[in-house]
């Protein structure tokens, strides 16, 4: 898969990135940022929140330090 290919992302992640990108363009620091910078920041934010890309199902487990849901 080439670098920058977004096919490994879920529809939800793509939708989140679009909303974040729009927000950066209109409400970013000092009256918004350019389209490319907004896109980079949006995908960085999605990756930070979700761990990036589609993750495998059952073998994924929990991150260290997180307890079981009750």
Secondary structure, DSSP 8 states (H G I E B T S, - for coil): --TT--TTS-HHHHHHHHHHHHHHHHHSTTT---HHHHHHHHHHHHHHHH-SS---STT----TT-----
